[in-house]
Amino acid sequence: MAKETSAPLSVSERTRAALAEAKARGVVLGSAGTRNLQATLEKRTASADEFARLQQPVFAEFQARGLTHREMAAELNRRGIAAARGGEWTHGQVQRMLNRLASQA
């Protein structure tokens, strides 16, 4: 005898089934809110603070020389110092870095 197979479930049917199973396991659906993002935010802030701390001597030198934000970005790029995400510096990133360093002081 040939085994009888049913038609494959649609995406919405699979989604409903998975949500029903999660609910049966006691998962509270849709209640995370801002608590869901808090750990990520704290991790990103700590990482940015550490990056700023490491770059502080370079920025202190630039400020002592009286460079503008655009000049600082150009000098960082000339020196091959990567921005936080590995790319080139822009004057906006320099502005945010200086603001972060000022708030840490």
C-alpha contacts under 8 A as a table, 3 or more apart, distances in Angstrom:
res1	aa1	res2	aa2	distance
9	L	13	E	5.87
9	L	14	R	6.19
10	S	13	E	5.18
10	S	14	R	6.25
11	V	14	R	5.15
11	V	15	T	6.07
12	S	15	T	5.00
12	S	16	R	6.07
13	E	16	R	5.15
13	E	17	A	6.13
14	R	17	A	5.10
14	R	18	A	6.12
15	T	18	A	5.13
15	T	19	L	6.15
16	R	19	L	5.19
16	R	20	A	6.09
17	A	20	A	5.10
17	A	21	E	6.20
18	A	21	E	5.10
18	A	22	A	6.18
19	L	22	A	5.01
19	L	23	K	6.08
20	A	23	K	5.08
20	A	24	A	6.13
21	E	24	A	5.00
21	E	25	R	6.33
22	A	25	R	5.10
22	A	26	G	6.60
22	A	27	V	5.49
23	K	26	G	5.13
23	K	27	V	5.04
23	K	28	V	6.55
23	K	29	L	7.14
24	A	27	V	7.34
28	V	31	S	6.39
29	L	32	A	7.90
30	G	33	G	7.49
32	A	35	R	5.67
32	A	36	N	5.14
33	G	36	N	5.81
33	G	37	L	7.63
34	T	37	L	5.30
34	T	38	Q	6.32
35	R	38	Q	5.19
35	R	39	A	7.68
36	N	39	A	7.16
37	L	40	T	5.43
37	L	41	L	6.15
38	Q	41	L	5.10
38	Q	42	E	6.14
39	A	42	E	5.17
39	A	43	K	6.18
40	T	43	K	5.13
40	T	44	R	6.15
41	L	44	R	5.20
41	L	45	T	6.08
42	E	45	T	5.14
42	E	46	A	6.11
43	K	46	A	5.20
43	K	47	S	6.15
44	R	47	S	5.06
44	R	48	A	6.11
45	T	48	A	5.10
45	T	49	D	6.06
46	A	49	D	5.08
46	A	50	E	6.18
47	S	50	E	5.18
47	S	51	F	6.22
48	A	51	F	5.07
48	A	52	A	6.12
48	A	84	A	7.62
49	D	52	A	5.09
49	D	53	R	6.14
49	D	100	R	7.44
50	E	53	R	5.02
50	E	54	L	6.30
51	F	54	L	5.21
51	F	55	Q	6.35
51	F	84	A	6.90
52	A	55	Q	5.10
52	A	56	Q	5.93
52	A	97	M	6.51
52	A	100	R	7.14
52	A	101	L	6.47
53	R	56	Q	5.19
53	R	101	L	7.46
54	L	57	P	7.42
55	Q	58	V	5.57
55	Q	59	F	6.51
56	Q	59	F	5.20
56	Q	60	A	6.05
56	Q	101	L	7.05
57	P	60	A	5.02
57	P	61	E	6.25
58	V	61	E	5.17
58	V	62	F	6.37
59	F	62	F	4.95
59	F	63	Q	6.11
59	F	72	M	7.93
59	F	98	L	7.64
60	A	63	Q	5.14
60	A	64	A	6.13
61	E	64	A	5.09
61	E	65	R	6.30
62	F	65	R	5.08
62	F	66	G	6.31
62	F	67	L	5.65
62	F	72	M	6.47
63	Q	66	G	4.92
63	Q	67	L	6.01
64	A	67	L	7.88
67	L	70	R	7.97
67	L	71	E	5.65
67	L	72	M	5.97
68	T	71	E	5.07
68	T	72	M	6.11
69	H	72	M	5.01
69	H	73	A	6.22
69	H	91	H	5.07
69	H	92	G	7.83
69	H	94	V	5.94
69	H	95	Q	6.57
70	R	73	A	5.09
70	R	74	A	6.19
70	R	90	T	7.01
70	R	91	H	4.81
70	R	94	V	7.94
71	E	74	A	5.06
71	E	75	E	6.07
72	M	75	E	5.08
72	M	76	L	6.10
72	M	91	H	7.54
72	M	94	V	7.13
73	A	76	L	5.16
73	A	77	N	6.20
73	A	89	W	5.09
73	A	90	T	5.42
73	A	91	H	5.66
73	A	94	V	6.39
74	A	77	N	5.15
74	A	78	R	6.03
74	A	89	W	7.33
74	A	90	T	7.87
75	E	78	R	4.90
75	E	79	R	6.10
76	L	79	R	5.17
76	L	80	G	6.28
76	L	81	I	5.33
76	L	82	A	7.53
76	L	89	W	6.81
77	N	80	G	5.01
77	N	81	I	5.90
77	N	82	A	7.05
77	N	88	E	5.93
77	N	89	W	6.23
78	R	81	I	7.73
81	I	88	E	8.00
82	A	85	R	7.50
82	A	86	G	4.92
82	A	87	G	5.56
82	A	88	E	5.83
82	A	89	W	7.05
83	A	86	G	5.10
83	A	87	G	5.32
83	A	88	E	5.72
83	A	89	W	5.48
84	A	87	G	7.41
89	W	93	Q	6.28
89	W	94	V	7.09
90	T	93	Q	5.29
90	T	94	V	6.42
91	H	94	V	4.99
91	H	95	Q	6.17
92	G	95	Q	5.00
92	G	96	R	6.30
93	Q	96	R	5.13
93	Q	97	M	6.07
94	V	97	M	5.01
94	V	98	L	6.15
95	Q	98	L	5.23
95	Q	99	N	6.23
96	R	99	N	5.01
96	R	100	R	6.12
97	M	100	R	5.05
97	M	101	L	6.13
98	L	101	L	5.04
98	L	102	A	6.05
99	N	102	A	5.08
99	N	103	S	6.23
100	R	103	S	5.16
100	R	104	Q	6.31
101	L	104	Q	5.11
101	L	105	A	6.39
102	A	105	A	5.30
